[in-house]
Amino acid sequence: MVLLFTAIAVGCMHTLLGPDHYLPFIVIGRARRWGLGATSLLTFACGLGHVLSSVAIGLAGAFVGATLSRVQAWESTRGAWAGWALLVFGAAYMAWGTWRAVRRKSHDHWHLHPTGVMHHHGHAHESGHAPVHEHDHAGSPEGSVASWKSLTPWILFLIFVLGPCEPLVPLFFASAVSGTWHEVVLVTVGYSVATLATMHAVVTLMWLGLRAIPLGPLEKWSSTAAGALILVAGVAMVFLGL
């Protein structure tokens, strides 16, 4: 039971101290104006892939009789790749957001529904294209499942699958050596649930907070800001080991 509680505590702290575990979902969800459901689904999918990939590495190491230091070396290599992948993704997303903002000219537009409900939305024009409407009212297509047709969720998922859960491997080996497979399962599940729950708690709180902050004319630069923050998180992973 001591290892189980340790796994839960370590999972929570590891997630909180690693901004890469939640920052990408928060800033991209805000920039793309995804609903909480779509943002939470992406967070869950990426978090689950993140944890299960390390479980698979741990099982493979135990199966071939690899030492703890050998498996940790594998995880360290994966961590370096994931950090660089997040860095490159952040830089690319920032460049795309900047290009998109420069091409777009927008102004506010009020719209009256037949039911008598009035709301306003952004009316954006891009060079050589028809106007693009970005609604702020409930039921917006930007918060729907349609947003999953873009490459962004899949790229994030692959990055998180590539990224290791470094603290899980020593806990996995400790429970395997000192206990039974029953204890290994408890430690793995405890760490995984703690990690996913912490990711969801932080993402939900920040989503609710950022949703209440109007950006006004700066709204069109939100994707640029999102890419810049993800780039910073990638730099922190690669050069600071966070």
N, C-alpha and C positions, 0 to 999 in steps of 0.2 A: 504493500500500500504506500510505502514511503516513496518508491520510484514513481508510482502513479501520480501522487500529488506533486512530486518534483517535475514530472513531465508536463502537467497542467500549468504550473507556475512558469516554467521555462518557455512553454509555448506562448503564453500571454506576453511575457517580457520580450522575447525574441521578436514577436510581431510588432509590438509597440515601438521598439527601438530601431526597427527597420522600416523607414518611410516607403521603401519600394514595395512593401506589402499592401499599401492602401492608397498612396498618393496618385498612381496612374488612374485608378478607377474614379477617384474624387474629381480630379481636374478634367479628365476626358468626359466624364459624365456631365459635368457642369458646362463644358465647352459645347458638347453636342446636344445639351439639354435633354438627356435621357431621363426617363422616369426612374423612380426608386426601384421598381421591379426589374427593369432591364439592367440597371447598375448593379443590383444585388445578385442577379443571375450571373453576370460576368464575374463578379467578385468570387462567388461560390465556385464556379467552374475553374477559374484560375487557381484559387486556393486549394481546391481538391487535387488538381493536377500537380501543383507545387509539392504537396505533402506525399502523394502516392508515388511520385517519381523517386523520392528519397527512400520510401519504404521498399520500392523495387530494388534500388541499389543495395540497401542493407540486406535484403533477402538473397540477392545474387552473391554478395560478399560472404554471407554465412554459408551458402550452398557450396561455394568453391573453396571454403576454408581460408578466406583472406583475413588478414589481421585488421584490427581497428585502424591502425595508422594507414594501411593501404586504402581502406574504404574512405577514410577522411581525405586522402590525397585525391581520390576520384571526385569527391564532393567539392574540394577546393578548385579543381580544374573546371568543373561545371559552373561553380560560382563565378569564376573569372569570365567564362563565356557569356553567362547570363548578364553580368554587369556591362560588358561591352555591347551586348545586344540591346539592353535597355538604353544605354547611352546613344547608340546609333538611331534607335527608334525615336527617342526624344528629339534629337537633332533633325531628323527627317520630318517629324510631325510639326516641329516649330517652323521649318522652312515651308511646309505645305500650308500651315495656318497663315503665315505671312503673305504668301502668294495669293491665297484666297481672300485675305482682307484687303490687299492692295487692289485686286480686281473688282471688289464689290463696292457699290455705292448704295447706301441705304437711308431710308427715312421712315419715321413712324407713320402709321396709317390706322385710322379708326374705322371699324367695320360694325354695321348694325345687322344683327340676325333678324329673320322674319319673326322670331319669337319675342323680339324686343330687347334681347340681351346685347349689350355693346361691349366690345373689347378692342384692344389695339394690338398690332403686330408689326414686325419689321417687314419692310417692302424693299427687297434687295435686288439690284440690277447688276448683272455681270456682263462684261464686254461681249457683244455678239450673241447674247442669249436672252431668252424671255425672262421676265421678272420672277424672282424666287421669293415666296412668302414664308416667313418664319413666325408662326403663331405662338402666342404666350398663353392661350387659354387651355383648359383641361381637354385631354383627348388629342393633343398635338401629335402628329405623326413622328416627331423627333423623339418622343418618349415611348414609342411602340417597338414591337419586335422587328419592324422594318429596318431599324437602324443596324440590326445584326447582319444585314447583307453586305456591310462594308468590311474591309480587311482588318480594321483596327481591333475588334475583339479577338480575331483569330491570331493576329500577331502577338497580342498580349498573352493569350493562352499559351502559345509556343514558348514565349520567354519565361513564363512562370513554370512550365513543365521542365524547362532547362535549368531553372534556378533551384539550388539545393536547400534543404532544411538542415543546416549544419548541426544544430544541437540534438536533432533526433537520432543521429547515428550512434553517438556514445550511449544515449539512453537505451536504444535498441539493443546494442551489444551487452550493456550492463544487465538488462533484464534477461537476455538470452543466456548469459553465463551464470548468473546467480539464482535464476528462477526457472520456471517452466514456460512453454509456449503460451500458456494461458496468461501469464504475466506479461509476456511480450505483446500480446494482443491488447491487453488493458493499457499498457504504456503507450502503444502506438495510437490507439483510439483516443486516449486522454489528451495526448499532444495534438492530434489532428483536430479534435473538437475545440480545444482551447485556441488554436491558431485560427480556425475558420470563424469562431465566435468573435474573437478580438478584431479580425479584419472587418467583419460585418458591422460590429458596433462602431468602430471608428468611421467607416465609410458612411454609415447611415447618419451619424451625428453631423459629420462634415457636409453631407449632401443637403440635409435639412438647413444647416446654417448658411451655406453658399446660395441655396435656392432663394433665400430671403434678401440677398444682396443684389440690387439692380446695378448693372454695369453701364447702362445708358449708351453713350456713343462708343464706349470701349468694348462693347459686346462683340464687335466684329474681330477684335484682337484676342478673344478668349482662347482660341485654338493655338495661337502663337504662345500665349502665356502657359497653356497646358503643356505644350512641347518643351518649353524652357524649364519648367519645374521637373518634368520627367528626365530631361537631360541632366539637371542638377542631381537627381536621385541616382542616375547611372554613374555620374562622376563620383558621388559619395561611395557607391559600391566598389568601383574599380580602384580608386585611389585612397579611400579612407577605410575601406573594409566594413562599411556599415551594412 
